């Protein structure tokens, strides 16, 4: 039998941050301000993995740069409206209040935000669902600029960063998070980390679908880890499918192909079809509406040869696109598309999970000492994320959780490690080499992704969702039969993929259960058998928990409607 590395590495800190993106860096930066021990552990290489590095957009916030008529209250209202009334209002209030402060703080730390023609003021973007231009940015590399700035501070503060460690288990003692156990991808050895607080910043779960704009390492890790630890998931049925994913070549399929504020969408008749679905906002409608409109056009025979519609950017002045989105223009030219002269075929792609771990206004889960930030957490976005609120959420949730974890948890004593949990992780890893079966992790993942795309994607129904649930149950049985072809744990990407498949299966099941139970359509959840929004019965959140690692249980908690009232009119949640 292939053995793990004989040495189990042991690390100790006050605040453990799991993840390698801007949310993780923001949390670590904020926690370290309070003179506590902070450590970042990342499955990939920070700044070169995860979602932030792929984010071209902007950061929503209303500060001193506000245009006439705009305000933080308007940003709040836009966000609630965009979320179809299911947002956690306390989190949205924090978001709109704190985001402008953090945009300015990053600039003081060295971030470069694009200026308008005067060179004095921020250049501002307006995107779907926003009433005014309010979002600072830098070309099409805003995420990378955030990473450069924040990880520069991480380095300057001396915060240790451990790359290539996949966390497999959150350790719990007497109901409290006490650290984590993972595997060092480079050595194949286990790493046990004792901590007084754990902050999960592992992103979403785009790779639960066959078409996604997310990088391959975004696999629902935080959702599954925290659910297994006893936390709750909320609103997992709400999945955002970004309308403008590449459809070709195959190597780019699903990745971000264009930005909505730079395109006119046309069908194969040349019609700018969004006028039929949202005549006021057109392509700047919310992403869920645009994605459904595209699916409808294709279903009616008005799509392109690869199952998409067309992004027309030919109306821009010469050189404009190269200035505003230089990286994308380079990609277009590499695949033989000149966006100034021809249209690009695009199709919806899984982009963002609005649901996630249920948190309070400190971004803490129900497990003491366990926090979830960024796309790991539910609540800010409700049923649909307003564009450019994601990077704002990254900064705000990271800042709040980092501060609270450092000031309220660091005084706790280090608790004992559950040695049985560590042994269980070791046994699970060894199983990839001892099984007599031959299901490869890659084959199993492909099967799972196809099931989810075909049955729990943009358009859903009870029939499709029940089919998906049955298929996922079968896939779960096969997880323990995954077999690695390489005999070593060291740098074994097949092994990492097999571990991630456990996370993906858990996330897929949670999405399906939530979607089955919500018998209406709202935001990023569309049921063709319940096509209408139902505010009488469905101003509520679907909650998923899994007691003692058993079967998932579904319950509901009351939400607020667009007027800040429960459906019984009491105004209380």
Secondary structure, DSSP 8 states (H G I E B T S, - for coil): -----S--EEEE-SEEEE-SSHHHHHHHHHHHTTS--EEEE-SS-TTSSSSGGG--S-EE--STT--TT--HHHHHHHHHHHTTT-S-HHHHHHHHHHHHHHHHHHHHTT----B-TTSSSB-EE--TT-SS--EE--TT-HHHHHHHHHHHHHHHTT-EEE-SEEEEEEEEETTEEEEEEEEETTT--EEEEE-SEEEE-----GGGSSSBSS-TT-S-HHHHHHHHHT--EE-TT-EEEEEEEE-SSTTTTTSB---GGG-EEE-TT---GGGGT-TTTGGGS-HHHHHHHHHHHHHTT-S-TTS-EEEE-TTS-TTHHHHH-HHHHHHHHHTT--TTTS-EEEEEEEEEES-EE---TTSB-SSBTEEE-GGGB-SSSTTS--TTHHHHHHHHHHHHHHHHIIIIITTS------HHHHHHHHHHHHHHHH-S--B-HHHHHHHHHHHHHHHSSSSB-HHHHHHHHHHHHHHHHHHTTB--SSS-STT-HHHHHHHHHHHHHHHHHHHHHHHHH--S-BTTB-BTTB-S--TTT--EEEEEE-GGG-S-EEEEEE---TTS--TTS----
